[in-house]
Amino acid sequence: MTEDLIEYHWLGDPAPRVFQLGLPNSLTYQYVAVKFGAVVVKGANYAHYQVLVDR
C-alpha cells in the first residue's frame, strides 16, 4: 500500500466542530473539538482487507 491510495473523507465540513460541555450555572466549561470522518484506502487489491490504525 502506498500513500497515494490513502484518503481521509469528511462527514460534512472538514473543519473540526467545537462543543462546549458543562451546566449553564457552572463557573467553568470544558471544550471538546471533534472531526467527523474516516480513513479510506483505495484499490481493488485492498478492498477486503482490514486496516488497523494505531495512534
PDB file of N, CA, C, O and CB in Angstrom:
ATOM      1  N   MET A   1       0.840  -1.151   0.000  1.00  0.00           N
ATOM      2  CA  MET A   1       0.000   0.000   0.000  1.00  0.00           C
ATOM      3  C   MET A   1       0.901   1.235   0.000  1.00  0.00           C
ATOM      4  O   MET A   1       1.896   1.285   0.724  1.00  0.00           O
ATOM      5  CB  MET A   1      -0.964  -0.014   1.209  1.00  0.00           C
ATOM      6  N   THR A   2       0.553   2.214  -0.802  1.00  0.00           N
ATOM      7  CA  THR A   2       1.314   3.454  -0.873  1.00  0.00           C
ATOM      8  C   THR A   2       0.443   4.618  -0.407  1.00  0.00           C
ATOM      9  O   THR A   2      -0.777   4.501  -0.291  1.00  0.00           O
ATOM     10  CB  THR A   2       1.833   3.699  -2.310  1.00  0.00           C
ATOM     11  N   GLU A   3       1.100   5.734  -0.149  1.00  0.00           N
ATOM     12  CA  GLU A   3       0.399   6.883   0.417  1.00  0.00           C
ATOM     13  C   GLU A   3      -0.671   7.440  -0.517  1.00  0.00           C
ATOM     14  O   GLU A   3      -1.672   7.979  -0.046  1.00  0.00           O
ATOM     15  CB  GLU A   3       1.388   7.968   0.754  1.00  0.00           C
ATOM     16  N   ASP A   4      -0.484   7.322  -1.808  1.00  0.00           N
ATOM     17  CA  ASP A   4      -1.474   7.869  -2.745  1.00  0.00           C
ATOM     18  C   ASP A   4      -2.790   7.095  -2.740  1.00  0.00           C
ATOM     19  O   ASP A   4      -3.780   7.575  -3.292  1.00  0.00           O
ATOM     20  CB  ASP A   4      -0.903   7.877  -4.145  1.00  0.00           C
ATOM     21  N   LEU A   5      -2.827   5.902  -2.128  1.00  0.00           N
ATOM     22  CA  LEU A   5      -4.062   5.132  -2.024  1.00  0.00           C
ATOM     23  C   LEU A   5      -4.844   5.439  -0.747  1.00  0.00           C
ATOM     24  O   LEU A   5      -5.935   4.902  -0.555  1.00  0.00           O
ATOM     25  CB  LEU A   5      -3.749   3.655  -2.084  1.00  0.00           C
ATOM     26  N   ILE A   6      -4.314   6.285   0.122  1.00  0.00           N
ATOM     27  CA  ILE A   6      -4.968   6.594   1.389  1.00  0.00           C
ATOM     28  C   ILE A   6      -5.566   7.995   1.316  1.00  0.00           C
ATOM     29  O   ILE A   6      -4.891   8.953   0.939  1.00  0.00           O
ATOM     30  CB  ILE A   6      -3.969   6.482   2.574  1.00  0.00           C
ATOM     31  N   GLU A   7      -6.841   8.100   1.683  1.00  0.00           N
ATOM     32  CA  GLU A   7      -7.538   9.381   1.707  1.00  0.00           C
ATOM     33  C   GLU A   7      -8.278   9.511   3.027  1.00  0.00           C
ATOM     34  O   GLU A   7      -8.515   8.521   3.720  1.00  0.00           O
ATOM     35  CB  GLU A   7      -8.518   9.513   0.508  1.00  0.00           C
ATOM     36  N   TYR A   8      -8.640  10.734   3.367  1.00  0.00           N
ATOM     37  CA  TYR A   8      -9.478  10.989   4.540  1.00  0.00           C
ATOM     38  C   TYR A   8     -10.760  11.638   4.044  1.00  0.00           C
ATOM     39  O   TYR A   8     -10.726  12.710   3.439  1.00  0.00           O
ATOM     40  CB  TYR A   8      -8.744  11.902   5.600  1.00  0.00           C
ATOM     41  N   HIS A   9     -11.887  10.993   4.298  1.00  0.00           N
ATOM     42  CA  HIS A   9     -13.179  11.521   3.868  1.00  0.00           C
ATOM     43  C   HIS A   9     -13.893  12.119   5.067  1.00  0.00           C
ATOM     44  O   HIS A   9     -13.975  11.495   6.124  1.00  0.00           O
ATOM     45  CB  HIS A   9     -14.046  10.417   3.205  1.00  0.00           C
ATOM     46  N   TRP A  10     -14.412  13.334   4.899  1.00  0.00           N
ATOM     47  CA  TRP A  10     -15.105  14.042   5.963  1.00  0.00           C
ATOM     48  C   TRP A  10     -16.593  13.834   5.843  1.00  0.00           C
ATOM     49  O   TRP A  10     -17.124  13.660   4.746  1.00  0.00           O
ATOM     50  CB  TRP A  10     -14.774  15.527   5.935  1.00  0.00           C
ATOM     51  N   LEU A  11     -17.258  13.852   6.971  1.00  0.00           N
ATOM     52  CA  LEU A  11     -18.708  13.816   7.016  1.00  0.00           C
ATOM     53  C   LEU A  11     -19.178  15.247   7.200  1.00  0.00           C
ATOM     54  O   LEU A  11     -19.185  15.766   8.317  1.00  0.00           O
ATOM     55  CB  LEU A  11     -19.237  12.877   8.162  1.00  0.00           C
ATOM     56  N   GLY A  12     -19.564  15.873   6.127  1.00  0.00           N
ATOM     57  CA  GLY A  12     -19.952  17.285   6.170  1.00  0.00           C
ATOM     58  C   GLY A  12     -18.755  18.189   5.952  1.00  0.00           C
ATOM     59  O   GLY A  12     -18.089  18.096   4.920  1.00  0.00           O
ATOM     60  N   ASP A  13     -18.475  19.047   6.892  1.00  0.00           N
ATOM     61  CA  ASP A  13     -17.425  20.056   6.797  1.00  0.00           C
ATOM     62  C   ASP A  13     -16.089  19.492   7.297  1.00  0.00           C
ATOM     63  O   ASP A  13     -16.073  18.814   8.324  1.00  0.00           O
ATOM     64  CB  ASP A  13     -17.813  21.313   7.602  1.00  0.00           C
ATOM     65  N   PRO A  14     -14.958  19.752   6.599  1.00  0.00           N
ATOM     66  CA  PRO A  14     -13.667  19.244   7.075  1.00  0.00           C
ATOM     67  C   PRO A  14     -13.132  19.952   8.322  1.00  0.00           C
ATOM     68  O   PRO A  14     -12.195  19.460   8.949  1.00  0.00           O
ATOM     69  CB  PRO A  14     -12.659  19.363   5.981  1.00  0.00           C
ATOM     70  N   ALA A  15     -13.701  21.076   8.682  1.00  0.00           N
ATOM     71  CA  ALA A  15     -13.237  21.797   9.873  1.00  0.00           C
ATOM     72  C   ALA A  15     -13.730  21.081  11.137  1.00  0.00           C
ATOM     73  O   ALA A  15     -14.828  20.525  11.139  1.00  0.00           O
ATOM     74  CB  ALA A  15     -13.735  23.278   9.854  1.00  0.00           C
ATOM     75  N   PRO A  16     -12.937  21.089  12.197  1.00  0.00           N
ATOM     76  CA  PRO A  16     -13.399  20.457  13.438  1.00  0.00           C
ATOM     77  C   PRO A  16     -14.556  21.230  14.062  1.00  0.00           C
ATOM     78  O   PRO A  16     -14.636  22.452  13.935  1.00  0.00           O
ATOM     79  CB  PRO A  16     -12.248  20.348  14.439  1.00  0.00           C
ATOM     80  N   ARG A  17     -15.442  20.517  14.728  1.00  0.00           N
ATOM     81  CA  ARG A  17     -16.564  21.131  15.430  1.00  0.00           C
ATOM     82  C   ARG A  17     -16.203  21.223  16.909  1.00  0.00           C
ATOM     83  O   ARG A  17     -15.658  20.277  17.477  1.00  0.00           O
ATOM     84  CB  ARG A  17     -17.889  20.314  15.218  1.00  0.00           C
ATOM     85  N   VAL A  18     -16.500  22.341  17.523  1.00  0.00           N
ATOM     86  CA  VAL A  18     -16.177  22.563  18.931  1.00  0.00           C
ATOM     87  C   VAL A  18     -17.466  22.530  19.734  1.00  0.00           C
ATOM     88  O   VAL A  18     -18.416  23.257  19.444  1.00  0.00           O
ATOM     89  CB  VAL A  18     -15.428  23.916  19.135  1.00  0.00           C
ATOM     90  N   PHE A  19     -17.483  21.669  20.755  1.00  0.00           N
ATOM     91  CA  PHE A  19     -18.641  21.537  21.628  1.00  0.00           C
ATOM     92  C   PHE A  19     -18.274  22.031  23.023  1.00  0.00           C
ATOM     93  O   PHE A  19     -17.181  21.753  23.518  1.00  0.00           O
ATOM     94  CB  PHE A  19     -19.138  20.066  21.674  1.00  0.00           C
ATOM     95  N   GLN A  20     -19.180  22.758  23.650  1.00  0.00           N
ATOM     96  CA  GLN A  20     -18.977  23.261  24.999  1.00  0.00           C
ATOM     97  C   GLN A  20     -19.697  22.340  25.976  1.00  0.00           C
ATOM     98  O   GLN A  20     -20.897  22.099  25.838  1.00  0.00           O
ATOM     99  CB  GLN A  20     -19.483  24.727  25.135  1.00  0.00           C
ATOM    100  N   LEU A  21     -18.972  21.826  26.958  1.00  0.00           N
ATOM    101  CA  LEU A  21     -19.534  20.934  27.959  1.00  0.00           C
ATOM    102  C   LEU A  21     -19.680  21.678  29.279  1.00  0.00           C
ATOM    103  O   LEU A  21     -18.866  22.546  29.597  1.00  0.00           O
ATOM    104  CB  LEU A  21     -18.654  19.678  28.133  1.00  0.00           C
ATOM    105  N   GLY A  22     -20.683  21.352  30.027  1.00  0.00           N
ATOM    106  CA  GLY A  22     -20.894  21.976  31.327  1.00  0.00           C
ATOM    107  C   GLY A  22     -22.344  22.388  31.507  1.00  0.00           C
ATOM    108  O   GLY A  22     -23.140  22.342  30.568  1.00  0.00           O
ATOM    109  N   LEU A  23     -22.671  22.784  32.707  1.00  0.00           N
ATOM    110  CA  LEU A  23     -24.028  23.220  33.022  1.00  0.00           C
ATOM    111  C   LEU A  23     -24.136  24.739  32.902  1.00  0.00           C
ATOM    112  O   LEU A  23     -23.131  25.430  33.067  1.00  0.00           O
ATOM    113  CB  LEU A  23     -24.431  22.762  34.439  1.00  0.00           C
ATOM    114  N   PRO A  24     -25.317  25.277  32.621  1.00  0.00           N
ATOM    115  CA  PRO A  24     -25.464  26.736  32.487  1.00  0.00           C
ATOM    116  C   PRO A  24     -25.077  27.512  33.739  1.00  0.00           C
ATOM    117  O   PRO A  24     -24.612  28.646  33.626  1.00  0.00           O
ATOM    118  CB  PRO A  24     -26.882  27.068  32.130  1.00  0.00           C
ATOM    119  N   ASN A  25     -25.252  26.940  34.934  1.00  0.00           N
ATOM    120  CA  ASN A  25     -24.914  27.656  36.159  1.00  0.00           C
ATOM    121  C   ASN A  25     -23.489  27.367  36.638  1.00  0.00           C
ATOM    122  O   ASN A  25     -23.108  27.802  37.725  1.00  0.00           O
ATOM    123  CB  ASN A  25     -25.899  27.296  37.249  1.00  0.00           C
ATOM    124  N   SER A  26     -22.703  26.647  35.851  1.00  0.00           N
ATOM    125  CA  SER A  26     -21.332  26.302  36.227  1.00  0.00           C
ATOM    126  C   SER A  26     -20.397  27.471  35.936  1.00  0.00           C
ATOM    127  O   SER A  26     -20.620  28.234  34.996  1.00  0.00           O
ATOM    128  CB  SER A  26     -20.862  25.035  35.477  1.00  0.00           C
ATOM    129  N   LEU A  27     -19.356  27.605  36.742  1.00  0.00           N
ATOM    130  CA  LEU A  27     -18.376  28.679  36.534  1.00  0.00           C
ATOM    131  C   LEU A  27     -17.303  28.309  35.525  1.00  0.00           C
ATOM    132  O   LEU A  27     -16.644  29.188  34.969  1.00  0.00           O
ATOM    133  CB  LEU A  27     -17.724  29.042  37.844  1.00  0.00           C
ATOM    134  N   THR A  28     -17.122  27.018  35.285  1.00  0.00           N
ATOM    135  CA  THR A  28     -16.098  26.577  34.336  1.00  0.00           C
ATOM    136  C   THR A  28     -16.745  25.730  33.251  1.00  0.00           C
ATOM    137  O   THR A  28     -17.754  25.062  33.476  1.00  0.00           O
ATOM    138  CB  THR A  28     -14.979  25.779  35.056  1.00  0.00           C
ATOM    139  N   TYR A  29     -16.158  25.771  32.104  1.00  0.00           N
ATOM    140  CA  TYR A  29     -16.622  24.968  30.975  1.00  0.00           C
ATOM    141  C   TYR A  29     -15.454  24.196  30.396  1.00  0.00           C
ATOM    142  O   TYR A  29     -14.303  24.617  30.511  1.00  0.00           O
ATOM    143  CB  TYR A  29     -17.280  25.856  29.890  1.00  0.00           C
ATOM    144  N   GLN A  30     -15.746  23.077  29.781  1.00  0.00           N
ATOM    145  CA  GLN A  30     -14.756  22.311  29.045  1.00  0.00           C
ATOM    146  C   GLN A  30     -15.171  22.322  27.579  1.00  0.00           C
ATOM    147  O   GLN A  30     -16.359  22.322  27.258  1.00  0.00           O
ATOM    148  CB  GLN A  30     -14.629  20.847  29.598  1.00  0.00           C
ATOM    149  N   TYR A  31     -14.192  22.332  26.707  1.00  0.00           N
ATOM    150  CA  TYR A  31     -14.451  22.323  25.272  1.00  0.00           C
ATOM    151  C   TYR A  31     -13.836  21.074  24.658  1.00  0.00           C
ATOM    152  O   TYR A  31     -12.739  20.658  25.032  1.00  0.00           O
ATOM    153  CB  TYR A  31     -13.891  23.599  24.598  1.00  0.00           C
ATOM    154  N   VAL A  32     -14.556  20.483  23.709  1.00  0.00           N
ATOM    155  CA  VAL A  32     -14.090  19.297  23.008  1.00  0.00           C
ATOM    156  C   VAL A  32     -14.175  19.587  21.515  1.00  0.00           C
ATOM    157  O   VAL A  32     -15.218  20.007  21.015  1.00  0.00           O
ATOM    158  CB  VAL A  32     -14.930  18.027  23.396  1.00  0.00           C
ATOM    159  N   ALA A  33     -13.068  19.360  20.802  1.00  0.00           N
ATOM    160  CA  ALA A  33     -13.052  19.520  19.343  1.00  0.00           C
ATOM    161  C   ALA A  33     -13.080  18.137  18.693  1.00  0.00           C
ATOM    162  O   ALA A  33     -12.309  17.252  19.064  1.00  0.00           O
ATOM    163  CB  ALA A  33     -11.793  20.330  18.876  1.00  0.00           C
ATOM    164  N   VAL A  34     -13.976  17.961  17.722  1.00  0.00           N
ATOM    165  CA  VAL A  34     -14.180  16.660  17.089  1.00  0.00           C
ATOM    166  C   VAL A  34     -14.175  16.840  15.577  1.00  0.00           C
ATOM    167  O   VAL A  34     -14.775  17.778  15.052  1.00  0.00           O
ATOM    168  CB  VAL A  34     -15.512  16.005  17.566  1.00  0.00           C
ATOM    169  N   LYS A  35     -13.492  15.931  14.881  1.00  0.00           N
ATOM    170  CA  LYS A  35     -13.562  15.873  13.416  1.00  0.00           C
ATOM    171  C   LYS A  35     -14.311  14.602  13.044  1.00  0.00           C
ATOM    172  O   LYS A  35     -13.964  13.511  13.495  1.00  0.00           O
ATOM    173  CB  LYS A  35     -12.125  15.903  12.759  1.00  0.00           C
ATOM    174  N   PHE A  36     -15.333  14.751  12.222  1.00  0.00           N
ATOM    175  CA  PHE A  36     -16.139  13.610  11.812  1.00  0.00           C
ATOM    176  C   PHE A  36     -15.680  13.134  10.444  1.00  0.00           C
ATOM    177  O   PHE A  36     -15.820  13.851   9.453  1.00  0.00           O
ATOM    178  CB  PHE A  36     -17.640  13.971  11.789  1.00  0.00           C
ATOM    179  N   GLY A  37     -15.136  11.937  10.389  1.00  0.00           N
ATOM    180  CA  GLY A  37     -14.663  11.375   9.137  1.00  0.00           C
ATOM    181  C   GLY A  37     -13.998  10.038   9.372  1.00  0.00           C
ATOM    182  O   GLY A  37     -14.025   9.498  10.478  1.00  0.00           O
ATOM    183  N   ALA A  38     -13.394   9.504   8.305  1.00  0.00           N
ATOM    184  CA  ALA A  38     -12.738   8.203   8.400  1.00  0.00           C
ATOM    185  C   ALA A  38     -11.656   8.089   7.333  1.00  0.00           C
ATOM    186  O   ALA A  38     -11.690   8.764   6.305  1.00  0.00           O
ATOM    187  CB  ALA A  38     -13.765   7.057   8.256  1.00  0.00           C
ATOM    188  N   VAL A  39     -10.703   7.219   7.610  1.00  0.00           N
ATOM    189  CA  VAL A  39      -9.641   6.922   6.648  1.00  0.00           C
ATOM    190  C   VAL A  39     -10.199   5.963   5.605  1.00  0.00           C
ATOM    191  O   VAL A  39     -10.859   4.983   5.951  1.00  0.00           O
ATOM    192  CB  VAL A  39      -8.378   6.314   7.356  1.00  0.00           C
ATOM    193  N   VAL A  40      -9.938   6.240   4.333  1.00  0.00           N
ATOM    194  CA  VAL A  40     -10.387   5.389   3.236  1.00  0.00           C
ATOM    195  C   VAL A  40      -9.163   4.925   2.464  1.00  0.00           C
ATOM    196  O   VAL A  40      -8.321   5.733   2.072  1.00  0.00           O
ATOM    197  CB  VAL A  40     -11.390   6.141   2.301  1.00  0.00           C
ATOM    198  N   VAL A  41      -9.068   3.599   2.244  1.00  0.00           N
ATOM    199  CA  VAL A  41      -7.968   3.022   1.471  1.00  0.00           C
ATOM    200  C   VAL A  41      -8.531   2.580   0.133  1.00  0.00           C
ATOM    201  O   VAL A  41      -9.447   1.759   0.079  1.00  0.00           O
ATOM    202  CB  VAL A  41      -7.289   1.820   2.228  1.00  0.00           C
ATOM    203  N   LYS A  42      -7.986   3.124  -0.946  1.00  0.00           N
ATOM    204  CA  LYS A  42      -8.472   2.821  -2.288  1.00  0.00           C
ATOM    205  C   LYS A  42      -7.677   1.656  -2.869  1.00  0.00           C
ATOM    206  O   LYS A  42      -6.561   1.372  -2.433  1.00  0.00           O
ATOM    207  CB  LYS A  42      -8.368   4.066  -3.205  1.00  0.00           C
ATOM    208  N   GLY A  43      -8.257   0.994  -3.845  1.00  0.00           N
ATOM    209  CA  GLY A  43      -7.569  -0.062  -4.569  1.00  0.00           C
ATOM    210  C   GLY A  43      -8.315  -1.379  -4.480  1.00  0.00           C
ATOM    211  O   GLY A  43      -8.739  -1.783  -3.398  1.00  0.00           O
ATOM    212  N   ALA A  44      -8.478  -2.048  -5.606  1.00  0.00           N
ATOM    213  CA  ALA A  44      -9.215  -3.312  -5.651  1.00  0.00           C
ATOM    214  C   ALA A  44      -8.508  -4.400  -4.848  1.00  0.00           C
ATOM    215  O   ALA A  44      -9.174  -5.264  -4.277  1.00  0.00           O
ATOM    216  CB  ALA A  44      -9.398  -3.767  -7.098  1.00  0.00           C
ATOM    217  N   ASN A  45      -7.196  -4.381  -4.792  1.00  0.00           N
ATOM    218  CA  ASN A  45      -6.458  -5.421  -4.076  1.00  0.00           C
ATOM    219  C   ASN A  45      -6.644  -5.316  -2.570  1.00  0.00           C
ATOM    220  O   ASN A  45      -6.425  -6.293  -1.854  1.00  0.00           O
ATOM    221  CB  ASN A  45      -4.983  -5.343  -4.416  1.00  0.00           C
ATOM    222  N   TYR A  46      -7.045  -4.150  -2.080  1.00  0.00           N
ATOM    223  CA  TYR A  46      -7.187  -3.934  -0.647  1.00  0.00           C
ATOM    224  C   TYR A  46      -8.641  -3.864  -0.207  1.00  0.00           C
ATOM    225  O   TYR A  46      -8.920  -3.529   0.944  1.00  0.00           O
ATOM    226  CB  TYR A  46      -6.479  -2.673  -0.247  1.00  0.00           C
ATOM    227  N   ALA A  47      -9.572  -4.173  -1.102  1.00  0.00           N
ATOM    228  CA  ALA A  47     -10.985  -3.962  -0.814  1.00  0.00           C
ATOM    229  C   ALA A  47     -11.502  -4.839   0.318  1.00  0.00           C
ATOM    230  O   ALA A  47     -12.447  -4.451   1.005  1.00  0.00           O
ATOM    231  CB  ALA A  47     -11.794  -4.213  -2.050  1.00  0.00           C
ATOM    232  N   HIS A  48     -10.917  -5.993   0.528  1.00  0.00           N
ATOM    233  CA  HIS A  48     -11.438  -6.918   1.527  1.00  0.00           C
ATOM    234  C   HIS A  48     -10.445  -7.188   2.649  1.00  0.00           C
ATOM    235  O   HIS A  48     -10.476  -8.249   3.272  1.00  0.00           O
ATOM    236  CB  HIS A  48     -11.824  -8.217   0.870  1.00  0.00           C
ATOM    237  N   TYR A  49      -9.581  -6.245   2.899  1.00  0.00           N
ATOM    238  CA  TYR A  49      -8.636  -6.360   3.997  1.00  0.00           C
ATOM    239  C   TYR A  49      -9.049  -5.429   5.122  1.00  0.00           C
ATOM    240  O   TYR A  49      -9.635  -4.372   4.888  1.00  0.00           O
ATOM    241  CB  TYR A  49      -7.205  -6.045   3.527  1.00  0.00           C
ATOM    242  N   GLN A  50      -8.738  -5.831   6.339  1.00  0.00           N
ATOM    243  CA  GLN A  50      -8.993  -4.972   7.486  1.00  0.00           C
ATOM    244  C   GLN A  50      -7.782  -4.065   7.689  1.00  0.00           C
ATOM    245  O   GLN A  50      -6.643  -4.532   7.716  1.00  0.00           O
ATOM    246  CB  GLN A  50      -9.288  -5.814   8.770  1.00  0.00           C
ATOM    247  N   VAL A  51      -8.038  -2.776   7.829  1.00  0.00           N
ATOM    248  CA  VAL A  51      -6.966  -1.800   8.036  1.00  0.00           C
ATOM    249  C   VAL A  51      -7.026  -1.354   9.493  1.00  0.00           C
ATOM    250  O   VAL A  51      -8.045  -0.834   9.946  1.00  0.00           O
ATOM    251  CB  VAL A  51      -7.099  -0.568   7.052  1.00  0.00           C
ATOM    252  N   LEU A  52      -5.932  -1.558  10.224  1.00  0.00           N
ATOM    253  CA  LEU A  52      -5.850  -1.134  11.617  1.00  0.00           C
ATOM    254  C   LEU A  52      -5.006   0.123  11.696  1.00  0.00           C
ATOM    255  O   LEU A  52      -3.919   0.182  11.122  1.00  0.00           O
ATOM    256  CB  LEU A  52      -5.260  -2.253  12.513  1.00  0.00           C
ATOM    257  N   VAL A  53      -5.504   1.139  12.413  1.00  0.00           N
ATOM    258  CA  VAL A  53      -4.810   2.397  12.565  1.00  0.00           C
ATOM    259  C   VAL A  53      -4.381   2.519  14.014  1.00  0.00           C
ATOM    260  O   VAL A  53      -5.219   2.496  14.915  1.00  0.00           O
ATOM    261  CB  VAL A  53      -5.699   3.594  12.132  1.00  0.00           C
ATOM    262  N   ASP A  54      -3.073   2.650  14.247  1.00  0.00           N
ATOM    263  CA  ASP A  54      -2.543   2.857  15.593  1.00  0.00           C
ATOM    264  C   ASP A  54      -2.204   4.324  15.764  1.00  0.00           C
ATOM    265  O   ASP A  54      -1.463   4.897  14.965  1.00  0.00           O
ATOM    266  CB  ASP A  54      -1.294   1.969  15.852  1.00  0.00           C
ATOM    267  N   ARG A  55      -2.749   4.930  16.808  1.00  0.00           N
ATOM    268  CA  ARG A  55      -2.464   6.336  17.077  1.00  0.00           C
ATOM    269  C   ARG A  55      -1.883   6.477  18.435  1.00  0.00           C
ATOM    270  O   ARG A  55      -1.570   7.589  18.860  1.00  0.00           O
ATOM    271  CB  ARG A  55      -3.708   7.192  16.947  1.00  0.00           C
TER     272      ARG A  55
END
